[in-house]
Amino acid sequence: MLDELRNTTEDDESLDFDTDIGLEIADDNEVKVQKLFLGMTAVERMFISIFLFMNVAILGLAFLLATHRIVF
């Protein structure tokens, strides 16, 4: 197994770096895919998570005030 790996790395003729890398980089830059989770973009998900955090914090504070665990 290791001998086959050494033989493949010694074959300099099979490696053509100049043409392959240039074409791959150009193709990667042109293709932009927008990833959506639950139909929302990253910014929309961020705002939803901030709003949920604020709701939990406010409701938790209200619960603590209602049960007299904290007093102002």
PDB file of N, H, CA, C and O in Angstrom:
ATOM      1  N   MET A   1       0.819  -1.188   0.000  1.00  0.00           N
ATOM      2  CA  MET A   1       0.000   0.000   0.000  1.00  0.00           C
ATOM      3  C   MET A   1       0.868   1.258   0.000  1.00  0.00           C
ATOM      4  O   MET A   1       0.623   2.181  -0.776  1.00  0.00           O
ATOM      5  N   LEU A   2       1.882   1.296   0.870  1.00  0.00           N
ATOM      6  H   LEU A   2       2.081   0.546   1.500  1.00  0.00           H
ATOM      7  CA  LEU A   2       2.771   2.456   0.910  1.00  0.00           C
ATOM      8  C   LEU A   2       3.623   2.562  -0.337  1.00  0.00           C
ATOM      9  O   LEU A   2       3.962   3.662  -0.773  1.00  0.00           O
ATOM     10  N   ASP A   3       3.974   1.410  -0.918  1.00  0.00           N
ATOM     11  H   ASP A   3       3.699   0.516  -0.564  1.00  0.00           H
ATOM     12  CA  ASP A   3       4.763   1.445  -2.153  1.00  0.00           C
ATOM     13  C   ASP A   3       3.969   2.096  -3.282  1.00  0.00           C
ATOM     14  O   ASP A   3       4.521   2.863  -4.071  1.00  0.00           O
ATOM     15  N   GLU A   4       2.686   1.792  -3.358  1.00  0.00           N
ATOM     16  H   GLU A   4       2.237   1.169  -2.717  1.00  0.00           H
ATOM     17  CA  GLU A   4       1.844   2.411  -4.387  1.00  0.00           C
ATOM     18  C   GLU A   4       1.744   3.916  -4.192  1.00  0.00           C
ATOM     19  O   GLU A   4       1.739   4.678  -5.159  1.00  0.00           O
ATOM     20  N   LEU A   5       1.665   4.341  -2.929  1.00  0.00           N
ATOM     21  H   LEU A   5       1.669   3.722  -2.144  1.00  0.00           H
ATOM     22  CA  LEU A   5       1.590   5.765  -2.634  1.00  0.00           C
ATOM     23  C   LEU A   5       2.880   6.469  -3.036  1.00  0.00           C
ATOM     24  O   LEU A   5       2.849   7.569  -3.589  1.00  0.00           O
ATOM     25  N   ARG A   6       4.033   5.819  -2.751  1.00  0.00           N
ATOM     26  H   ARG A   6       4.058   4.926  -2.302  1.00  0.00           H
ATOM     27  CA  ARG A   6       5.318   6.403  -3.149  1.00  0.00           C
ATOM     28  C   ARG A   6       5.433   6.489  -4.660  1.00  0.00           C
ATOM     29  O   ARG A   6       5.936   7.479  -5.191  1.00  0.00           O
ATOM     30  N   ASN A   7       4.973   5.466  -5.351  1.00  0.00           N
ATOM     31  H   ASN A   7       4.565   4.662  -4.919  1.00  0.00           H
ATOM     32  CA  ASN A   7       5.054   5.458  -6.812  1.00  0.00           C
ATOM     33  C   ASN A   7       4.185   6.558  -7.416  1.00  0.00           C
ATOM     34  O   ASN A   7       4.567   7.170  -8.414  1.00  0.00           O
ATOM     35  N   THR A   8       3.040   6.811  -6.830  1.00  0.00           N
ATOM     36  H   THR A   8       2.730   6.314  -6.019  1.00  0.00           H
ATOM     37  CA  THR A   8       2.172   7.850  -7.388  1.00  0.00           C
ATOM     38  C   THR A   8       2.729   9.242  -7.125  1.00  0.00           C
ATOM     39  O   THR A   8       2.511  10.147  -7.930  1.00  0.00           O
ATOM     40  N   THR A   9       3.438   9.434  -6.026  1.00  0.00           N
ATOM     41  H   THR A   9       3.615   8.699  -5.372  1.00  0.00           H
ATOM     42  CA  THR A   9       4.017  10.753  -5.747  1.00  0.00           C
ATOM     43  C   THR A   9       5.267  10.993  -6.568  1.00  0.00           C
ATOM     44  O   THR A   9       5.618  12.148  -6.808  1.00  0.00           O
ATOM     45  N   GLU A  10       5.954   9.952  -7.007  1.00  0.00           N
ATOM     46  H   GLU A  10       5.669   9.013  -6.812  1.00  0.00           H
ATOM     47  CA  GLU A  10       7.157  10.106  -7.818  1.00  0.00           C
ATOM     48  C   GLU A  10       6.836  10.443  -9.264  1.00  0.00           C
ATOM     49  O   GLU A  10       7.711  10.924  -9.983  1.00  0.00           O
ATOM     50  N   ASP A  11       5.621  10.210  -9.708  1.00  0.00           N
ATOM     51  H   ASP A  11       4.910   9.819  -9.124  1.00  0.00           H
ATOM     52  CA  ASP A  11       5.245  10.497 -11.092  1.00  0.00           C
ATOM     53  C   ASP A  11       4.987  11.991 -11.247  1.00  0.00           C
ATOM     54  O   ASP A  11       3.878  12.463 -10.996  1.00  0.00           O
ATOM     55  N   ASP A  12       6.001  12.727 -11.655  1.00  0.00           N
ATOM     56  H   ASP A  12       6.902  12.344 -11.858  1.00  0.00           H
ATOM     57  CA  ASP A  12       5.851  14.169 -11.830  1.00  0.00           C
ATOM     58  C   ASP A  12       5.071  14.508 -13.089  1.00  0.00           C
ATOM     59  O   ASP A  12       4.499  15.594 -13.185  1.00  0.00           O
ATOM     60  N   GLU A  13       5.036  13.607 -14.048  1.00  0.00           N
ATOM     61  H   GLU A  13       5.500  12.725 -13.971  1.00  0.00           H
ATOM     62  CA  GLU A  13       4.362  13.882 -15.309  1.00  0.00           C
ATOM     63  C   GLU A  13       2.843  13.948 -15.141  1.00  0.00           C
ATOM     64  O   GLU A  13       2.172  14.650 -15.897  1.00  0.00           O
ATOM     65  N   SER A  14       2.303  13.238 -14.177  1.00  0.00           N
ATOM     66  H   SER A  14       2.848  12.667 -13.563  1.00  0.00           H
ATOM     67  CA  SER A  14       0.854  13.212 -14.004  1.00  0.00           C
ATOM     68  C   SER A  14       0.335  14.466 -13.309  1.00  0.00           C
ATOM     69  O   SER A  14      -0.866  14.736 -13.344  1.00  0.00           O
ATOM     70  N   LEU A  15       1.230  15.241 -12.671  1.00  0.00           N
ATOM     71  H   LEU A  15       2.205  15.021 -12.642  1.00  0.00           H
ATOM     72  CA  LEU A  15       0.815  16.443 -11.953  1.00  0.00           C
ATOM     73  C   LEU A  15       0.964  17.657 -12.859  1.00  0.00           C
ATOM     74  O   LEU A  15       2.058  17.951 -13.341  1.00  0.00           O
ATOM     75  N   ASP A  16      -0.138  18.359 -13.087  1.00  0.00           N
ATOM     76  H   ASP A  16      -1.027  18.121 -12.695  1.00  0.00           H
ATOM     77  CA  ASP A  16      -0.122  19.569 -13.907  1.00  0.00           C
ATOM     78  C   ASP A  16      -0.779  20.671 -13.097  1.00  0.00           C
ATOM     79  O   ASP A  16      -1.989  20.880 -13.191  1.00  0.00           O
ATOM     80  N   PHE A  17       0.012  21.374 -12.301  1.00  0.00           N
ATOM     81  H   PHE A  17       0.995  21.204 -12.224  1.00  0.00           H
ATOM     82  CA  PHE A  17      -0.518  22.329 -11.341  1.00  0.00           C
ATOM     83  C   PHE A  17      -1.030  23.611 -11.991  1.00  0.00           C
ATOM     84  O   PHE A  17      -2.032  24.167 -11.541  1.00  0.00           O
ATOM     85  N   ASP A  18      -0.380  24.078 -13.014  1.00  0.00           N
ATOM     86  H   ASP A  18       0.434  23.626 -13.380  1.00  0.00           H
ATOM     87  CA  ASP A  18      -0.692  25.395 -13.565  1.00  0.00           C
ATOM     88  C   ASP A  18      -2.111  25.491 -14.104  1.00  0.00           C
ATOM     89  O   ASP A  18      -2.814  26.457 -13.809  1.00  0.00           O
ATOM     90  N   THR A  19      -2.540  24.529 -14.873  1.00  0.00           N
ATOM     91  H   THR A  19      -1.970  23.743 -15.113  1.00  0.00           H
ATOM     92  CA  THR A  19      -3.857  24.634 -15.500  1.00  0.00           C
ATOM     93  C   THR A  19      -4.974  24.223 -14.551  1.00  0.00           C
ATOM     94  O   THR A  19      -6.037  24.842 -14.561  1.00  0.00           O
ATOM     95  N   ASP A  20      -4.765  23.209 -13.741  1.00  0.00           N
ATOM     96  H   ASP A  20      -3.901  22.706 -13.733  1.00  0.00           H
ATOM     97  CA  ASP A  20      -5.841  22.711 -12.874  1.00  0.00           C
ATOM     98  C   ASP A  20      -6.210  23.713 -11.792  1.00  0.00           C
ATOM     99  O   ASP A  20      -7.393  23.984 -11.587  1.00  0.00           O
ATOM    100  N   ILE A  21      -5.239  24.261 -11.104  1.00  0.00           N
ATOM    101  H   ILE A  21      -4.278  24.040 -11.270  1.00  0.00           H
ATOM    102  CA  ILE A  21      -5.516  25.141  -9.974  1.00  0.00           C
ATOM    103  C   ILE A  21      -6.157  26.442 -10.452  1.00  0.00           C
ATOM    104  O   ILE A  21      -7.103  26.925  -9.829  1.00  0.00           O
ATOM    105  N   GLY A  22      -5.665  27.007 -11.530  1.00  0.00           N
ATOM    106  H   GLY A  22      -4.896  26.615 -12.036  1.00  0.00           H
ATOM    107  CA  GLY A  22      -6.223  28.262 -12.025  1.00  0.00           C
ATOM    108  C   GLY A  22      -7.684  28.121 -12.415  1.00  0.00           C
ATOM    109  O   GLY A  22      -8.483  29.016 -12.139  1.00  0.00           O
ATOM    110  N   LEU A  23      -8.043  27.027 -13.045  1.00  0.00           N
ATOM    111  H   LEU A  23      -7.394  26.301 -13.269  1.00  0.00           H
ATOM    112  CA  LEU A  23      -9.431  26.831 -13.450  1.00  0.00           C
ATOM    113  C   LEU A  23     -10.339  26.582 -12.259  1.00  0.00           C
ATOM    114  O   LEU A  23     -11.476  27.053 -12.237  1.00  0.00           O
ATOM    115  N   GLU A  24      -9.851  25.847 -11.271  1.00  0.00           N
ATOM    116  H   GLU A  24      -8.927  25.464 -11.289  1.00  0.00           H
ATOM    117  CA  GLU A  24     -10.672  25.547 -10.104  1.00  0.00           C
ATOM    118  C   GLU A  24     -10.952  26.797  -9.280  1.00  0.00           C
ATOM    119  O   GLU A  24     -12.065  26.972  -8.784  1.00  0.00           O
ATOM    120  N   ILE A  25      -9.973  27.653  -9.130  1.00  0.00           N
ATOM    121  H   ILE A  25      -9.069  27.510  -9.533  1.00  0.00           H
ATOM    122  CA  ILE A  25     -10.164  28.875  -8.348  1.00  0.00           C
ATOM    123  C   ILE A  25     -11.148  29.797  -9.046  1.00  0.00           C
ATOM    124  O   ILE A  25     -12.002  30.397  -8.392  1.00  0.00           O
ATOM    125  N   ALA A  26     -11.043  29.919 -10.346  1.00  0.00           N
ATOM    126  H   ALA A  26     -10.349  29.432 -10.877  1.00  0.00           H
ATOM    127  CA  ALA A  26     -11.961  30.780 -11.085  1.00  0.00           C
ATOM    128  C   ALA A  26     -13.387  30.256 -10.992  1.00  0.00           C
ATOM    129  O   ALA A  26     -14.328  31.039 -10.859  1.00  0.00           O
ATOM    130  N   ASP A  27     -13.556  28.943 -11.061  1.00  0.00           N
ATOM    131  H   ASP A  27     -12.791  28.307 -11.169  1.00  0.00           H
ATOM    132  CA  ASP A  27     -14.897  28.366 -10.974  1.00  0.00           C
ATOM    133  C   ASP A  27     -15.498  28.548  -9.588  1.00  0.00           C
ATOM    134  O   ASP A  27     -16.699  28.791  -9.467  1.00  0.00           O
ATOM    135  N   ASP A  28     -14.690  28.436  -8.543  1.00  0.00           N
ATOM    136  H   ASP A  28     -13.714  28.239  -8.641  1.00  0.00           H
ATOM    137  CA  ASP A  28     -15.188  28.569  -7.177  1.00  0.00           C
ATOM    138  C   ASP A  28     -15.645  29.989  -6.886  1.00  0.00           C
ATOM    139  O   ASP A  28     -16.616  30.183  -6.155  1.00  0.00           O
ATOM    140  N   ASN A  29     -14.965  30.987  -7.443  1.00  0.00           N
ATOM    141  H   ASN A  29     -14.176  30.829  -8.037  1.00  0.00           H
ATOM    142  CA  ASN A  29     -15.330  32.372  -7.180  1.00  0.00           C
ATOM    143  C   ASN A  29     -16.627  32.769  -7.870  1.00  0.00           C
ATOM    144  O   ASN A  29     -17.348  33.636  -7.376  1.00  0.00           O
ATOM    145  N   GLU A  30     -16.931  32.153  -8.991  1.00  0.00           N
ATOM    146  H   GLU A  30     -16.345  31.449  -9.393  1.00  0.00           H
ATOM    147  CA  GLU A  30     -18.115  32.528  -9.747  1.00  0.00           C
ATOM    148  C   GLU A  30     -19.398  31.952  -9.153  1.00  0.00           C
ATOM    149  O   GLU A  30     -20.463  32.556  -9.277  1.00  0.00           O
ATOM    150  N   VAL A  31     -19.304  30.817  -8.523  1.00  0.00           N
ATOM    151  H   VAL A  31     -18.439  30.327  -8.422  1.00  0.00           H
ATOM    152  CA  VAL A  31     -20.493  30.141  -8.005  1.00  0.00           C
ATOM    153  C   VAL A  31     -20.705  30.567  -6.558  1.00  0.00           C
ATOM    154  O   VAL A  31     -19.873  30.294  -5.693  1.00  0.00           O
ATOM    155  N   LYS A  32     -21.828  31.239  -6.302  1.00  0.00           N
ATOM    156  H   LYS A  32     -22.504  31.460  -7.005  1.00  0.00           H
ATOM    157  CA  LYS A  32     -22.192  31.614  -4.938  1.00  0.00           C
ATOM    158  C   LYS A  32     -23.543  30.996  -4.633  1.00  0.00           C
ATOM    159  O   LYS A  32     -24.535  31.255  -5.315  1.00  0.00           O
ATOM    160  N   VAL A  33     -23.560  30.179  -3.602  1.00  0.00           N
ATOM    161  H   VAL A  33     -22.755  29.969  -3.048  1.00  0.00           H
ATOM    162  CA  VAL A  33     -24.792  29.514  -3.204  1.00  0.00           C
ATOM    163  C   VAL A  33     -25.223  30.089  -1.874  1.00  0.00           C
ATOM    164  O   VAL A  33     -24.451  30.106  -0.915  1.00  0.00           O
ATOM    165  N   GLN A  34     -26.468  30.565  -1.814  1.00  0.00           N
ATOM    166  H   GLN A  34     -27.096  30.552  -2.593  1.00  0.00           H
ATOM    167  CA  GLN A  34     -26.990  31.121  -0.570  1.00  0.00           C
ATOM    168  C   GLN A  34     -27.619  29.989   0.227  1.00  0.00           C
ATOM    169  O   GLN A  34     -28.570  29.351  -0.224  1.00  0.00           O
ATOM    170  N   LYS A  35     -27.077  29.744   1.422  1.00  0.00           N
ATOM    171  H   LYS A  35     -26.304  30.262   1.789  1.00  0.00           H
ATOM    172  CA  LYS A  35     -27.588  28.668   2.256  1.00  0.00           C
ATOM    173  C   LYS A  35     -28.727  29.190   3.107  1.00  0.00           C
ATOM    174  O   LYS A  35     -28.580  30.186   3.814  1.00  0.00           O
ATOM    175  N   LEU A  36     -29.854  28.521   3.038  1.00  0.00           N
ATOM    176  H   LEU A  36     -29.974  27.712   2.464  1.00  0.00           H
ATOM    177  CA  LEU A  36     -31.020  28.911   3.812  1.00  0.00           C
ATOM    178  C   LEU A  36     -31.359  27.802   4.795  1.00  0.00           C
ATOM    179  O   LEU A  36     -31.318  26.621   4.448  1.00  0.00           O
ATOM    180  N   PHE A  37     -31.689  28.182   6.009  1.00  0.00           N
ATOM    181  H   PHE A  37     -31.722  29.141   6.291  1.00  0.00           H
ATOM    182  CA  PHE A  37     -32.162  27.246   7.012  1.00  0.00           C
ATOM    183  C   PHE A  37     -33.531  27.729   7.442  1.00  0.00           C
ATOM    184  O   PHE A  37     -33.669  28.849   7.934  1.00  0.00           O
ATOM    185  N   LEU A  38     -34.535  26.908   7.264  1.00  0.00           N
ATOM    186  H   LEU A  38     -34.424  25.998   6.864  1.00  0.00           H
ATOM    187  CA  LEU A  38     -35.930  27.248   7.523  1.00  0.00           C
ATOM    188  C   LEU A  38     -36.384  28.441   6.685  1.00  0.00           C
ATOM    189  O   LEU A  38     -37.260  29.201   7.099  1.00  0.00           O
ATOM    190  N   GLY A  39     -35.787  28.601   5.514  1.00  0.00           N
ATOM    191  H   GLY A  39     -35.076  27.984   5.177  1.00  0.00           H
ATOM    192  CA  GLY A  39     -36.178  29.665   4.605  1.00  0.00           C
ATOM    193  C   GLY A  39     -35.707  31.042   5.016  1.00  0.00           C
ATOM    194  O   GLY A  39     -36.222  32.040   4.512  1.00  0.00           O
ATOM    195  N   MET A  40     -34.728  31.128   5.931  1.00  0.00           N
ATOM    196  H   MET A  40     -34.309  30.317   6.340  1.00  0.00           H
ATOM    197  CA  MET A  40     -34.238  32.420   6.401  1.00  0.00           C
ATOM    198  C   MET A  40     -32.755  32.563   6.100  1.00  0.00           C
ATOM    199  O   MET A  40     -32.014  31.581   6.058  1.00  0.00           O
ATOM    200  N   THR A  41     -32.336  33.804   5.890  1.00  0.00           N
ATOM    201  H   THR A  41     -32.937  34.603   5.923  1.00  0.00           H
ATOM    202  CA  THR A  41     -30.925  34.072   5.711  1.00  0.00           C
ATOM    203  C   THR A  41     -30.251  34.145   7.075  1.00  0.00           C
ATOM    204  O   THR A  41     -30.912  34.050   8.108  1.00  0.00           O
ATOM    205  N   ALA A  42     -28.943  34.313   7.072  1.00  0.00           N
ATOM    206  H   ALA A  42     -28.406  34.391   6.233  1.00  0.00           H
ATOM    207  CA  ALA A  42     -28.191  34.360   8.324  1.00  0.00           C
ATOM    208  C   ALA A  42     -28.587  35.570   9.174  1.00  0.00           C
ATOM    209  O   ALA A  42     -28.683  35.462  10.397  1.00  0.00           O
ATOM    210  N   VAL A  43     -28.816  36.706   8.542  1.00  0.00           N
ATOM    211  H   VAL A  43     -28.739  36.794   7.548  1.00  0.00           H
ATOM    212  CA  VAL A  43     -29.193  37.917   9.284  1.00  0.00           C
ATOM    213  C   VAL A  43     -30.567  37.759   9.919  1.00  0.00           C
ATOM    214  O   VAL A  43     -30.775  38.170  11.060  1.00  0.00           O
ATOM    215  N   GLU A  44     -31.505  37.169   9.189  1.00  0.00           N
ATOM    216  H   GLU A  44     -31.336  36.835   8.262  1.00  0.00           H
ATOM    217  CA  GLU A  44     -32.847  36.949   9.739  1.00  0.00           C
ATOM    218  C   GLU A  44     -32.798  35.998  10.933  1.00  0.00           C
ATOM    219  O   GLU A  44     -33.483  36.218  11.932  1.00  0.00           O
ATOM    220  N   ARG A  45     -31.990  34.943  10.831  1.00  0.00           N
ATOM    221  H   ARG A  45     -31.433  34.764  10.019  1.00  0.00           H
ATOM    222  CA  ARG A  45     -31.849  34.015  11.959  1.00  0.00           C
ATOM    223  C   ARG A  45     -31.218  34.695  13.161  1.00  0.00           C
ATOM    224  O   ARG A  45     -31.575  34.393  14.300  1.00  0.00           O
ATOM    225  N   MET A  46     -30.276  35.616  12.922  1.00  0.00           N
ATOM    226  H   MET A  46     -29.986  35.861  11.997  1.00  0.00           H
ATOM    227  CA  MET A  46     -29.646  36.330  14.017  1.00  0.00           C
ATOM    228  C   MET A  46     -30.674  37.177  14.759  1.00  0.00           C
ATOM    229  O   MET A  46     -30.709  37.170  15.990  1.00  0.00           O
ATOM    230  N   PHE A  47     -31.513  37.908  14.020  1.00  0.00           N
ATOM    231  H   PHE A  47     -31.484  37.914  13.021  1.00  0.00           H
ATOM    232  CA  PHE A  47     -32.521  38.741  14.666  1.00  0.00           C
ATOM    233  C   PHE A  47     -33.547  37.902  15.422  1.00  0.00           C
ATOM    234  O   PHE A  47     -33.983  38.295  16.504  1.00  0.00           O
ATOM    235  N   ILE A  48     -33.935  36.770  14.880  1.00  0.00           N
ATOM    236  H   ILE A  48     -33.581  36.450  14.001  1.00  0.00           H
ATOM    237  CA  ILE A  48     -34.864  35.881  15.577  1.00  0.00           C
ATOM    238  C   ILE A  48     -34.244  35.391  16.879  1.00  0.00           C
ATOM    239  O   ILE A  48     -34.920  35.352  17.907  1.00  0.00           O
ATOM    240  N   SER A  49     -32.972  35.018  16.850  1.00  0.00           N
ATOM    241  H   SER A  49     -32.423  35.050  16.015  1.00  0.00           H
ATOM    242  CA  SER A  49     -32.326  34.529  18.074  1.00  0.00           C
ATOM    243  C   SER A  49     -32.194  35.647  19.108  1.00  0.00           C
ATOM    244  O   SER A  49     -32.348  35.396  20.303  1.00  0.00           O
ATOM    245  N   ILE A  50     -31.912  36.878  18.670  1.00  0.00           N
ATOM    246  H   ILE A  50     -31.788  37.082  17.699  1.00  0.00           H
ATOM    247  CA  ILE A  50     -31.840  38.005  19.612  1.00  0.00           C
ATOM    248  C   ILE A  50     -33.199  38.274  20.235  1.00  0.00           C
ATOM    249  O   ILE A  50     -33.299  38.483  21.444  1.00  0.00           O
ATOM    250  N   PHE A  51     -34.245  38.271  19.420  1.00  0.00           N
ATOM    251  H   PHE A  51     -34.164  38.101  18.437  1.00  0.00           H
ATOM    252  CA  PHE A  51     -35.599  38.512  19.945  1.00  0.00           C
ATOM    253  C   PHE A  51     -36.014  37.409  20.923  1.00  0.00           C
ATOM    254  O   PHE A  51     -36.619  37.702  21.954  1.00  0.00           O
ATOM    255  N   LEU A  52     -35.702  36.162  20.621  1.00  0.00           N
ATOM    256  H   LEU A  52     -35.210  35.924  19.784  1.00  0.00           H
ATOM    257  CA  LEU A  52     -36.040  35.078  21.533  1.00  0.00           C
ATOM    258  C   LEU A  52     -35.286  35.214  22.856  1.00  0.00           C
ATOM    259  O   LEU A  52     -35.855  34.981  23.923  1.00  0.00           O
ATOM    260  N   PHE A  53     -34.012  35.589  22.789  1.00  0.00           N
ATOM    261  H   PHE A  53     -33.549  35.778  21.923  1.00  0.00           H
ATOM    262  CA  PHE A  53     -33.240  35.784  24.013  1.00  0.00           C
ATOM    263  C   PHE A  53     -33.841  36.904  24.859  1.00  0.00           C
ATOM    264  O   PHE A  53     -33.964  36.759  26.075  1.00  0.00           O
ATOM    265  N   MET A  54     -34.214  38.012  24.235  1.00  0.00           N
ATOM    266  H   MET A  54     -34.114  38.130  23.247  1.00  0.00           H
ATOM    267  CA  MET A  54     -34.798  39.125  24.976  1.00  0.00           C
ATOM    268  C   MET A  54     -36.140  38.729  25.595  1.00  0.00           C
ATOM    269  O   MET A  54     -36.433  39.119  26.725  1.00  0.00           O
ATOM    270  N   ASN A  55     -36.948  37.968  24.879  1.00  0.00           N
ATOM    271  H   ASN A  55     -36.709  37.651  23.961  1.00  0.00           H
ATOM    272  CA  ASN A  55     -38.225  37.508  25.429  1.00  0.00           C
ATOM    273  C   ASN A  55     -38.016  36.628  26.652  1.00  0.00           C
ATOM    274  O   ASN A  55     -38.717  36.783  27.652  1.00  0.00           O
ATOM    275  N   VAL A  56     -37.062  35.710  26.585  1.00  0.00           N
ATOM    276  H   VAL A  56     -36.492  35.584  25.773  1.00  0.00           H
ATOM    277  CA  VAL A  56     -36.798  34.832  27.720  1.00  0.00           C
ATOM    278  C   VAL A  56     -36.280  35.640  28.906  1.00  0.00           C
ATOM    279  O   VAL A  56     -36.673  35.391  30.046  1.00  0.00           O
ATOM    280  N   ALA A  57     -35.408  36.596  28.645  1.00  0.00           N
ATOM    281  H   ALA A  57     -35.088  36.798  27.719  1.00  0.00           H
ATOM    282  CA  ALA A  57     -34.857  37.409  29.737  1.00  0.00           C
ATOM    283  C   ALA A  57     -35.944  38.253  30.393  1.00  0.00           C
ATOM    284  O   ALA A  57     -35.996  38.342  31.620  1.00  0.00           O
ATOM    285  N   ILE A  58     -36.803  38.867  29.602  1.00  0.00           N
ATOM    286  H   ILE A  58     -36.761  38.794  28.606  1.00  0.00           H
ATOM    287  CA  ILE A  58     -37.867  39.722  30.157  1.00  0.00           C
ATOM    288  C   ILE A  58     -38.900  38.889  30.901  1.00  0.00           C
ATOM    289  O   ILE A  58     -39.338  39.272  31.986  1.00  0.00           O
ATOM    290  N   LEU A  59     -39.296  37.749  30.329  1.00  0.00           N
ATOM    291  H   LEU A  59     -38.940  37.438  29.447  1.00  0.00           H
ATOM    292  CA  LEU A  59     -40.263  36.891  31.011  1.00  0.00           C
ATOM    293  C   LEU A  59     -39.672  36.299  32.289  1.00  0.00           C
ATOM    294  O   LEU A  59     -40.377  36.148  33.287  1.00  0.00           O
ATOM    295  N   GLY A  60     -38.391  35.966  32.265  1.00  0.00           N
ATOM    296  H   GLY A  60     -37.817  36.089  31.455  1.00  0.00           H
ATOM    297  CA  GLY A  60     -37.748  35.461  33.479  1.00  0.00           C
ATOM    298  C   GLY A  60     -37.685  36.517  34.561  1.00  0.00           C
ATOM    299  O   GLY A  60     -37.934  36.218  35.729  1.00  0.00           O
ATOM    300  N   LEU A  61     -37.358  37.737  34.199  1.00  0.00           N
ATOM    301  H   LEU A  61     -37.155  37.980  33.251  1.00  0.00           H
ATOM    302  CA  LEU A  61     -37.338  38.830  35.162  1.00  0.00           C
ATOM    303  C   LEU A  61     -38.739  39.090  35.714  1.00  0.00           C
ATOM    304  O   LEU A  61     -38.899  39.325  36.912  1.00  0.00           O
ATOM    305  N   ALA A  62     -39.749  39.051  34.854  1.00  0.00           N
ATOM    306  H   ALA A  62     -39.619  38.861  33.881  1.00  0.00           H
ATOM    307  CA  ALA A  62     -41.120  39.261  35.313  1.00  0.00           C
ATOM    308  C   ALA A  62     -41.551  38.150  36.267  1.00  0.00           C
ATOM    309  O   ALA A  62     -42.231  38.414  37.258  1.00  0.00           O
ATOM    310  N   PHE A  63     -41.165  36.920  35.976  1.00  0.00           N
ATOM    311  H   PHE A  63     -40.612  36.706  35.170  1.00  0.00           H
ATOM    312  CA  PHE A  63     -41.508  35.807  36.861  1.00  0.00           C
ATOM    313  C   PHE A  63     -40.835  35.958  38.227  1.00  0.00           C
ATOM    314  O   PHE A  63     -41.454  35.712  39.262  1.00  0.00           O
ATOM    315  N   LEU A  64     -39.559  36.366  38.219  1.00  0.00           N
ATOM    316  H   LEU A  64     -39.056  36.565  37.378  1.00  0.00           H
ATOM    317  CA  LEU A  64     -38.855  36.566  39.482  1.00  0.00           C
ATOM    318  C   LEU A  64     -39.465  37.711  40.288  1.00  0.00           C
ATOM    319  O   LEU A  64     -39.544  37.622  41.513  1.00  0.00           O
ATOM    320  N   LEU A  65     -39.891  38.763  39.636  1.00  0.00           N
ATOM    321  H   LEU A  65     -39.827  38.834  38.641  1.00  0.00           H
ATOM    322  CA  LEU A  65     -40.548  39.866  40.339  1.00  0.00           C
ATOM    323  C   LEU A  65     -41.908  39.436  40.885  1.00  0.00           C
ATOM    324  O   LEU A  65     -42.275  39.816  41.996  1.00  0.00           O
ATOM    325  N   ALA A  66     -42.659  38.645  40.109  1.00  0.00           N
ATOM    326  H   ALA A  66     -42.361  38.336  39.206  1.00  0.00           H
ATOM    327  CA  ALA A  66     -43.988  38.218  40.532  1.00  0.00           C
ATOM    328  C   ALA A  66     -43.911  37.278  41.731  1.00  0.00           C
ATOM    329  O   ALA A  66     -44.805  37.299  42.577  1.00  0.00           O
ATOM    330  N   THR A  67     -42.887  36.470  41.825  1.00  0.00           N
ATOM    331  H   THR A  67     -42.160  36.454  41.138  1.00  0.00           H
ATOM    332  CA  THR A  67     -42.751  35.529  42.939  1.00  0.00           C
ATOM    333  C   THR A  67     -41.954  36.105  44.101  1.00  0.00           C
ATOM    334  O   THR A  67     -41.666  35.394  45.065  1.00  0.00           O
ATOM    335  N   HIS A  68     -41.596  37.370  44.024  1.00  0.00           N
ATOM    336  H   HIS A  68     -41.829  37.947  43.241  1.00  0.00           H
ATOM    337  CA  HIS A  68     -40.844  38.088  45.057  1.00  0.00           C
ATOM    338  C   HIS A  68     -39.486  37.447  45.350  1.00  0.00           C
ATOM    339  O   HIS A  68     -39.003  37.492  46.481  1.00  0.00           O
ATOM    340  N   ARG A  69     -38.881  36.856  44.330  1.00  0.00           N
ATOM    341  H   ARG A  69     -39.273  36.820  43.411  1.00  0.00           H
ATOM    342  CA  ARG A  69     -37.526  36.328  44.494  1.00  0.00           C
ATOM    343  C   ARG A  69     -36.504  37.464  44.464  1.00  0.00           C
ATOM    344  O   ARG A  69     -35.462  37.409  45.117  1.00  0.00           O
ATOM    345  N   ILE A  70     -36.837  38.505  43.677  1.00  0.00           N
ATOM    346  H   ILE A  70     -37.683  38.550  43.146  1.00  0.00           H
ATOM    347  CA  ILE A  70     -36.006  39.715  43.676  1.00  0.00           C
ATOM    348  C   ILE A  70     -36.946  40.893  43.900  1.00  0.00           C
ATOM    349  O   ILE A  70     -38.113  40.857  43.510  1.00  0.00           O
ATOM    350  N   VAL A  71     -36.420  41.936  44.535  1.00  0.00           N
ATOM    351  H   VAL A  71     -35.472  41.965  44.852  1.00  0.00           H
ATOM    352  CA  VAL A  71     -37.236  43.108  44.843  1.00  0.00           C
ATOM    353  C   VAL A  71     -36.423  44.329  44.498  1.00  0.00           C
ATOM    354  O   VAL A  71     -35.226  44.387  44.780  1.00  0.00           O
ATOM    355  N   PHE A  72     -37.074  45.322  43.880  1.00  0.00           N
ATOM    356  H   PHE A  72     -38.046  45.275  43.651  1.00  0.00           H
ATOM    357  CA  PHE A  72     -36.408  46.598  43.598  1.00  0.00           C
ATOM    358  C   PHE A  72     -36.679  47.575  44.692  1.00  0.00           C
ATOM    359  O   PHE A  72     -36.205  48.710  44.638  1.00  0.00           O
TER     360      PHE A  72
END
